[in-house]
Amino acid sequence: MPPTVEEFFAHQPPSIRELALQTCAFVRKVMPGAVEEVHTGRNNVIYGNSRKMSNWICYVSPHKDHVNSGFLRSTELPDSAGLLDGTGKLLRHIKLRSAADLD
């Protein structure tokens, strides 16, 4: 059985753990009813309409000095503010360094 979100982030430094948990809470707030699933092999928590990969919408992943909030198929989204980072074929992410970045 996969760990809970809290268990998954428990080994992170306190600042990253807290930011990751706040990011997950934010995603749950804006996507009520979304499926939330920890993927230890991918080092992230995914959210979507079902557990099927093609229905995943976004993910939260911890890093050494930030948390990524990533979006699948985000290369198809307009990004006039230039918030999305990455070079993947379909994925882009936002690097969150503090809770203020969630705004």
MARZAPA-781497 format. One record per residue (C-alpha): residue number from 1; residue in three letters; x, y, z. Coordinates in steps of 0.2 Angstrom, whole numbers, plus 5000, padded with zeros to 4 digits. Each point is the difference from the previous one (the first is absolute). Layout:
// residues N
NUM|ALA|X|Y|Z
...
END
This chain:
// residues 103
1|MET|5000|5000|5000
2|PRO|5007|5017|4995
3|PRO|5004|5012|5014
4|THR|4988|5015|5005
5|VAL|5005|5017|4993
6|GLU|5006|5004|5018
7|GLU|5011|4985|5001
8|PHE|5007|5003|4982
9|PHE|5006|5017|5005
10|ALA|5005|4996|5018
11|HIS|5018|4997|4996
12|GLN|5002|5017|4991
13|PRO|5008|5015|5009
14|PRO|4987|5010|5010
15|SER|4998|5015|4988
16|ILE|4998|4988|4985
17|ARG|4988|4989|5009
18|GLU|4989|5014|5005
19|LEU|5000|5008|4983
20|ALA|4996|4983|4992
21|LEU|4986|4997|5012
22|GLN|4993|5018|4997
23|THR|5001|4997|4981
24|CYS|4991|4984|5001
25|ALA|4986|5008|5011
26|PHE|4999|5014|4987
27|VAL|4998|4987|4986
28|ARG|4986|4991|5010
29|LYS|4991|5017|5003
30|VAL|5000|5005|4981
31|MET|4997|4982|4994
32|PRO|4987|4993|5013
33|GLY|4997|4982|4996
34|ALA|5016|4997|4991
35|VAL|5009|4983|5002
36|GLU|5016|5003|5010
37|GLU|5013|4986|4999
38|VAL|5018|4999|5007
39|HIS|5012|4994|4987
40|THR|5016|4996|5009
41|GLY|5009|4994|4985
42|ARG|4996|5016|4991
43|ASN|5004|5010|5016
44|ASN|4983|5009|4999
45|VAL|4982|5001|5005
46|ILE|4988|5001|4985
47|TYR|4983|5006|4998
48|GLY|4987|4996|4986
49|ASN|4983|4994|4996
50|SER|5005|4982|5002
51|ARG|5015|4989|5004
52|LYS|5003|4998|4981
53|MET|5015|5009|4995
54|SER|4991|5008|4985
55|ASN|4989|5008|5012
56|TRP|5013|5008|5011
57|ILE|5000|5019|5001
58|CYS|5014|5006|5011
59|TYR|5012|4994|5013
60|VAL|5010|5007|5015
61|SER|5018|4994|5002
62|PRO|5013|5005|5013
63|HIS|5018|5006|4996
64|LYS|5015|5006|5010
65|ASP|4995|5018|5001
66|HIS|4983|5001|4992
67|VAL|4984|4991|4996
68|ASN|4994|4997|4982
69|SER|4982|5002|4995
70|GLY|4999|4992|4983
71|PHE|4987|4999|4987
72|LEU|4997|4986|4987
73|ARG|4997|5006|4983
74|SER|5005|5018|5005
75|THR|5009|5003|4984
76|GLU|4983|5003|4993
77|LEU|4996|5013|5013
78|PRO|5002|5019|4997
79|ASP|5013|5007|5012
80|SER|5001|5018|4997
81|ALA|5007|5003|5017
82|GLY|5014|4988|4997
83|LEU|4997|4990|5016
84|LEU|5003|4983|4992
85|ASP|5018|4992|5000
86|GLY|5006|4985|4991
87|THR|5005|4993|4984
88|GLY|4990|4984|4999
89|LYS|4989|4995|4985
90|LEU|4984|5002|5010
91|LEU|5004|5005|5018
92|ARG|5004|5016|5008
93|HIS|5001|5005|5019
94|ILE|5001|5015|5011
95|LYS|5014|5000|5013
96|LEU|4992|5005|5017
97|ARG|5013|5007|5013
98|SER|4988|5006|5013
99|ALA|4981|5000|5004
100|ALA|4999|5017|4992
101|ASP|5004|4992|4983
102|LEU|4983|4991|5002
103|ASP|4991|5017|4997
END
